[in-house]
Amino acid sequence: MWRCQLACGLLLLTSATTSWAKLGTFWHVSDFHLDVNYTAGDGDKTKMCWKKTGPTGGSGPDPSQPGTFGDYECDAPLALVESAVDAMKSLHPDPDFILWTGDDTAHVDDKYFSTAKVVNIITSLTNVLKARFPKTHVLPVLGNHDYYPKNQVPPKENELQTQVADLWKDWLADEYGQFKFSGSYSRDISNTSVSVVALNTLIWYKSNQETASVSDDDPAQLFEWADATLSDLAKRKRKVYIMGHIPPGTFERYQQKKEGFHWYQDRFNKKYIELVQKHAAVIKAQFFAHHHTDSFRLFFDAANATRPISYMLLVPGVTPWRSSLSEETGANNPGIRLVTYDTDTGLVKEVSTYYLDLTQANSNEKAIWKLEYNFTTEYHLKAINPTTLYNLTKTMKTNRALFDRYYTANTVSLEDPEVCQAQCQQLHWCAITEVDYERFYQCNAASSMSSWAAGTLAAVGALVLRHRQAG
């Protein structure tokens, strides 16, 4: 597959309508999942990563051994984390800001952790970013693995959140108090018309018993705060980016049941969609993570289900870890993302994803991060907005070559798209276009029924043909 190898800035600056003054950039990085127990090379395999029996297959020179920069069966070693941030510094050393959307600890049972251990890991990663980008504003949020016990996030001020707020005090600045209370905040980006609204979406997570077990429809008054904040930003004529760790909607790599696999409690998924629909005019883009995969989501007008009004970009993870959620969830190559935007309008102009071929890096004992693709070039888009993304998705539904490009990017150039056939392809379509759970179910169930009906008709046709031939 041909992939563009030009830097996004060069692509944009060739346009006669684009000026230097209006272009800005920012990095989006997420899901480091640092495995402090990772050891590469010879030794006791049970101590090489958190899997008790060791990896089922390494990606180093010796396929039974995890490599220096990680393994598809393990979370990220420090060498991988540092190589990712070093690549960010080398590829684009002076961004306007960095979005860091959480999940810093490994996928490990709570018995191996404590609040102190979680904070220590977050501190280590904070120090890595500060060392490489000492003058850059980092806008962070916590992931569901950044609490102890994991996923259990109280909708109020708590010990872990307070310690992290103190750790990030210079980054948070005036937003320190708001973060300390709710894990959320809003920040104007200097010398631009853009403001970032950072949401602690862990409060809405279905695995969070701190909120799932209570009837409160707005824990920590987060929806009330977000609604008021977005209204105020609209009055100030700001252009808004929403960021968070866990996204709404359904995971695109889970085929075990028609209703799919989703993250938010149903009541909060609906309220988030309503929030976006209400404030779509001021929201220019949404940036989320958690899936470890590269995908996007579309939001539609409440009164017109075919009119797209907003979109969300899902950044791939740095960890290559093979998810245990289901067989088809799979692993991924490590990825990081550079976004180019218009500082006046807030419109996203380009999305450039860089990746590390993990097998090659381990074999060569050298981490070389490369441009995987530029979004506009890869998908032949003149602009990135809800309408162009919807048109792309409609074409992708029937154009297999275009879908293959998307699917290759989905696991960061790891999986062959041939593994994803008709039912899998339809599931991706439904996940992208139907963030509402019920509408996703109807979309996915209809596709499954169509496949069943087509198979049944084919079988009946074959029986009829054999009967006629026999007669």
C-alpha positions in Angstrom: 0.0 0.0 0.0 1.3 3.4 -1.0 1.7 5.8 1.9 2.6 9.5 1.8 6.0 10.3 3.2 5.8 14.1 3.2 5.5 16.1 6.4 2.1 17.5 7.1 3.5 21.0 7.4 5.0 20.9 3.9 1.7 19.7 2.5 -0.2 22.5 4.1 2.2 25.3 3.3 2.0 24.6 -0.5 -1.6 25.9 -0.4 -1.9 29.5 -1.7 -4.7 30.1 0.8 -2.6 29.0 3.9 -0.3 31.4 5.8 2.4 30.7 8.3 0.8 32.8 10.9 -2.5 30.8 11.1 -1.0 27.3 11.4 -0.2 25.7 14.7 0.7 22.2 15.8 0.2 19.9 18.8 1.1 16.4 19.7 -1.4 13.9 21.0 0.0 10.9 22.9 -1.7 8.3 25.0 -1.8 4.9 26.6 1.9 4.5 27.6 1.0 1.7 30.0 4.5 1.6 31.4 5.5 -1.9 32.6 8.1 -1.3 35.3 8.5 -5.1 35.5 9.7 -5.5 31.9 13.0 -7.1 31.3 14.4 -7.9 27.8 16.9 -10.5 26.9 18.1 -13.6 28.7 16.7 -14.6 32.0 13.5 -15.7 33.7 10.7 -15.2 31.3 8.2 -14.9 34.1 9.9 -11.7 35.1 10.0 -10.1 31.6 6.6 -8.6 31.6 3.5 -8.9 33.8 2.2 -12.1 32.2 2.9 -14.8 34.7 3.7 -17.4 32.1 5.7 -15.1 29.9 4.8 -13.9 26.3 3.3 -16.4 23.9 5.6 -15.1 21.2 8.3 -12.4 21.3 9.1 -9.8 18.7 12.8 -9.7 19.3 15.6 -11.5 17.4 14.8 -14.6 19.5 11.0 -15.0 18.9 10.6 -16.6 22.4 12.1 -13.5 24.1 10.6 -10.0 24.4 12.8 -7.4 22.7 14.4 -4.2 24.0 11.5 -1.9 22.9 8.6 -4.2 23.9 6.5 -7.1 22.8 3.0 -7.5 21.3 2.1 -9.6 24.4 3.4 -7.0 26.9 2.9 -3.4 27.9 5.5 -0.8 27.2 9.0 -0.9 28.7 10.7 2.4 29.6 12.9 2.1 26.5 9.7 2.3 24.3 8.2 5.2 26.2 11.4 7.2 26.0 11.8 6.4 22.3 8.2 7.7 21.7 8.8 11.0 23.4 12.3 11.3 21.9 10.6 10.9 18.5 8.1 13.6 19.3 11.0 15.9 20.2 13.0 15.0 17.1 10.1 15.2 14.6 8.5 18.4 15.9 10.3 19.9 18.9 8.3 23.1 19.4 4.5 22.3 19.4 2.0 24.8 20.7 1.0 22.2 23.3 0.7 18.4 24.0 -2.4 16.5 24.7 -1.6 13.5 27.1 -4.8 11.4 27.5 -3.8 9.0 30.2 -3.5 5.3 31.0 0.0 5.2 32.4 0.3 2.0 34.3 0.4 -1.6 33.0 -2.6 -3.9 32.7 -1.9 -5.5 36.0 -4.1 -6.9 38.9 -4.6 -4.4 41.7 -2.8 -6.6 44.1 0.5 -5.4 42.5 -0.4 -1.7 43.0 -1.1 1.0 45.5 -1.9 4.7 45.3 1.8 5.4 45.9 2.9 3.0 43.1 0.5 4.5 40.6 1.6 8.1 41.4 5.2 7.0 41.1 4.6 5.7 37.6 2.7 8.9 36.6 5.7 10.9 38.1 8.2 8.9 35.9 6.2 9.6 32.7 5.7 13.3 33.7 9.5 13.6 34.2 10.1 12.1 30.7 7.8 14.7 29.1 9.2 17.6 31.1 12.8 16.7 30.3 12.1 16.7 26.5 9.6 19.5 26.4 10.5 21.8 29.3 8.8 24.9 27.8 5.8 23.3 26.3 2.3 23.3 27.9 1.2 19.7 28.5 -2.6 19.3 28.9 -3.1 15.9 30.7 -6.0 13.9 31.9 -6.0 10.6 33.9 -6.9 7.2 32.4 -8.9 4.4 34.1 -5.6 2.6 34.9 -4.3 5.7 36.6 -6.3 5.1 39.8 -6.1 2.7 42.6 -8.1 0.5 42.6 -8.2 0.8 38.8 -11.4 2.1 37.2 -12.8 3.2 40.6 -12.8 7.0 40.3 -14.7 8.9 43.1 -16.7 11.8 41.7 -15.1 14.2 44.2 -11.7 15.3 45.4 -9.6 12.2 46.4 -6.1 11.3 47.5 -4.7 10.2 44.2 -6.2 13.0 42.2 -4.8 15.5 44.8 -1.3 14.1 44.5 -1.4 14.2 40.7 -2.7 17.7 40.8 0.3 18.7 42.9 2.6 16.9 40.5 1.1 18.8 37.5 0.6 22.1 39.3 2.8 24.1 36.9 1.0 22.6 33.9 -2.4 23.1 35.3 -1.8 26.7 36.6 -5.1 28.4 37.3 -7.0 25.1 36.5 -5.3 23.4 39.5 -8.4 23.7 41.8 -10.9 22.5 39.2 -8.7 19.5 38.3 -8.2 18.6 42.0 -11.9 18.5 42.5 -13.2 16.8 39.3 -10.2 15.8 37.2 -11.5 18.2 34.5 -10.5 21.7 33.4 -10.6 24.2 30.6 -7.6 26.1 29.1 -7.2 28.8 26.5 -4.2 28.2 24.2 -2.1 31.3 24.1 -2.0 33.4 20.9 -4.8 31.4 19.4 -8.6 31.4 19.3 -8.6 27.8 20.6 -9.6 26.5 24.0 -9.3 22.9 25.3 -11.9 21.4 27.5 -10.4 18.4 29.3 -13.0 16.0 30.6 -12.6 13.3 33.3 -14.7 10.8 31.4 -13.7 8.0 33.9 -16.6 9.3 36.0 -18.9 7.9 33.3 -17.2 4.5 32.9 -19.4 1.5 33.3 -16.8 -0.3 35.3 -16.6 2.6 37.8 -18.6 1.3 40.8 -18.2 4.7 42.5 -20.8 6.1 40.1 -22.5 3.0 38.6 -23.9 2.0 41.9 -25.6 5.3 42.6 -28.5 7.0 40.9 -26.9 10.5 40.5 -27.3 11.4 36.8 -24.5 14.0 37.0 -21.7 12.9 39.4 -19.3 15.7 40.3 -21.7 17.9 38.3 -19.5 17.3 35.3 -22.2 17.6 32.6 -23.4 20.8 34.3 -19.8 22.2 34.4 -19.1 21.2 30.8 -22.4 22.7 29.6 -21.7 26.0 31.3 -18.1 26.0 30.2 -19.0 25.4 26.5 -21.7 28.1 26.7 -19.2 30.6 28.1 -16.6 29.7 25.5 -19.1 30.2 22.7 -20.0 33.7 24.1 -16.2 34.5 24.1 -16.1 33.3 20.4 -13.5 30.6 21.3 -13.0 27.5 19.2 -13.1 24.4 21.3 -11.3 21.0 21.3 -12.7 18.5 23.8 -10.2 15.9 25.1 -10.6 12.9 27.4 -9.4 9.3 27.9 -12.5 7.0 27.5 -14.6 7.8 24.5 -18.4 7.4 24.1 -19.8 4.9 21.7 -18.9 1.3 20.9 -15.5 -0.3 20.5 -14.8 -1.1 16.8 -12.8 -4.3 17.4 -15.3 -6.5 19.3 -17.5 -8.9 17.3 -18.8 -11.3 20.1 -22.3 -9.9 20.3 -24.5 -7.7 18.2 -24.9 -5.0 20.9 -21.1 -4.6 20.8 -18.8 -3.6 23.6 -19.1 -0.1 25.0 -17.5 1.9 27.8 -19.9 4.5 29.3 -22.9 3.8 31.4 -25.9 4.1 29.1 -27.3 7.2 30.8 -24.0 9.0 30.4 -23.5 8.0 26.8 -26.8 9.6 25.9 -26.0 12.8 27.9 -22.7 13.1 26.2 -24.2 12.9 22.8 -26.8 15.5 23.8 -23.9 17.8 25.1 -22.2 17.6 21.7 -25.4 18.2 19.8 -26.1 21.3 21.9 -22.7 22.8 21.5 -21.6 21.5 18.1 -21.2 25.0 16.7 -18.3 25.8 19.1 -16.7 22.3 19.2 -14.3 22.0 16.3 -12.9 18.6 17.1 -12.7 15.9 19.9 -9.6 14.0 20.8 -9.9 10.7 22.8 -7.9 7.5 23.4 -8.4 4.2 25.4 -8.8 1.9 22.4 -5.1 1.8 21.5 -6.3 1.8 17.9 -6.6 4.5 15.2 -10.2 5.3 14.4 -12.8 8.2 14.4 -16.4 8.8 15.3 -19.2 11.0 13.9 -22.0 12.8 15.7 -25.2 13.8 14.0 -27.9 16.4 14.4 -30.6 15.4 16.9 -33.3 16.4 14.4 -31.6 15.0 11.3 -29.8 11.7 11.7 -28.0 12.1 8.3 -26.5 15.5 9.0 -23.0 15.2 10.7 -22.2 18.0 13.1 -19.1 16.9 15.0 -16.3 14.3 14.9 -13.9 12.6 17.3 -10.4 11.3 16.5 -9.1 8.3 18.5 -5.3 8.2 18.8 -3.5 4.9 18.9 -1.6 3.9 22.0 2.2 3.7 22.6 1.7 0.3 24.3 1.7 -2.6 21.8 -0.2 -4.8 24.3 -2.5 -7.5 22.9 -5.8 -7.0 24.5 -7.5 -9.9 26.3 -11.0 -8.5 25.7 -11.6 -10.7 22.7 -9.5 -12.5 20.0 -10.1 -10.0 17.3 -9.1 -7.0 19.5 -5.5 -7.9 18.8 -2.3 -5.8 19.3 -0.9 -2.8 17.6 2.3 -1.1 16.7 3.1 1.9 18.9 1.8 5.2 17.6 2.0 8.9 18.2 0.1 11.8 16.5 0.9 15.3 15.3 -2.1 17.6 14.6 -1.8 20.7 12.5 -4.6 23.3 13.0 -5.7 26.8 12.0 -5.1 29.0 15.1 -7.9 31.4 14.2 -10.7 29.1 13.1 -9.7 26.0 15.2 -10.1 23.8 12.1 -7.9 20.7 12.0 -5.9 20.9 8.8 -3.8 17.7 9.0 -3.4 14.6 11.2 0.0 12.9 10.9 0.4 9.6 12.6 3.9 8.3 13.3 4.6 4.7 14.3 7.3 2.3 15.3 7.6 -1.1 13.6 8.2 -3.0 16.8 9.5 -6.2 15.2 12.0 -4.2 13.1 13.1 -2.0 16.1 13.8 -5.1 18.2 15.6 -6.8 15.4 17.8 -3.8 14.7 18.1 -2.8 18.4 17.2 0.7 17.3 13.9 2.6 17.5 13.2 4.4 14.2 9.8 6.2 14.3 8.4 6.8 10.8 5.5 8.7 9.3 2.7 6.1 8.8 0.3 8.4 7.0 -1.1 11.9 6.6 -4.9 11.8 6.9 -5.8 14.1 4.0 -3.5 12.4 1.6 -4.3 8.9 2.6 -8.0 9.4 2.2 -7.9 12.0 -0.6 -9.6 14.7 1.5 -9.5 18.5 0.8 -10.5 19.2 4.4 -11.2 17.4 7.7 -14.7 18.2 9.0 -17.9 16.2 9.8 -19.1 16.3 6.3 -15.9 15.1 4.6 -15.5 12.4 7.2 -19.1 11.2 6.7 -18.6 11.1 2.9 -15.3 9.2 3.5 -17.1 6.7 5.7 -19.9 6.1 3.2 -17.4 5.5 0.5 -15.4 3.2 2.8 -18.5 1.1 3.4 -18.5 -0.2 -0.2 -14.9 0.5 -1.4 -12.8 -2.3 -0.1 -9.5 -0.7 -1.1 -10.3 2.4 0.9 -11.5 0.3 3.8 -8.2 -1.6 3.7 -6.3 1.7 4.1 -8.4 2.5 7.2 -8.1 -1.0 8.7 -4.3 -1.0 8.2 -4.1 2.2 10.1 -6.5 0.9 12.8 -3.8 -1.4 14.2 -1.0 1.0 13.2 0.3 -1.0 10.3 0.3 -4.3 12.1 -2.6 -6.5 10.9 -3.4 -7.5 7.3 -6.8 -6.1 6.5 -7.7 -9.5 4.9 -8.6 -10.7 8.5 -11.5 -8.2 8.5 -14.2 -9.4 6.1 -17.9 -8.4 5.6 -19.2 -8.6 9.2 -16.1 -7.0 10.6 -16.2 -4.3 8.0 -19.8 -3.5 8.8 -19.1 -3.4 12.5 -16.4 -0.7 11.9 -19.0 1.3 9.9 -21.6 1.0 12.7 -19.1 2.0 15.3 -18.0 5.1 13.4 -21.4 6.3 12.5 -23.6 5.3 15.5 -22.3 6.5 18.8 -25.7 5.9 20.4 -25.8 2.4 21.7 -29.3 1.5 20.5 -28.6 2.8 17.0 -25.3 0.9 16.9 -27.2 -2.3 17.9 -29.8 -1.7 15.1 -27.0 -1.1 12.6 -25.0 -4.1 13.6 -28.0 -6.4 14.0 -29.4 -5.4 10.6 -26.0 -6.2 9.0 -25.9 -9.6 10.7 -29.5 -10.3 9.7 -28.7 -9.4 6.1 -25.7 -11.7 6.1 -27.8 -14.5 7.6 -30.6 -13.9 5.0 -28.1 -13.8 2.2 -26.6 -17.1 3.4 -30.0 -18.7 3.8 -31.2 -17.6 0.4 -28.0 -19.0 -1.1 -28.5 -22.3 0.7 -32.1 -22.5 -0.4 -31.1 -21.7 -4.0 -28.5 -24.4 -4.0 -31.0 -27.0 -2.7 -33.5 -25.9 -5.4 -30.8 -26.2 -8.1 -29.8 -29.7 -6.8 -33.5 -30.8 -6.8 -34.0 -29.6 -10.3 -30.8 -31.3 -11.5 -31.8 -34.5 -9.7 -35.3 -34.3 -11.4 
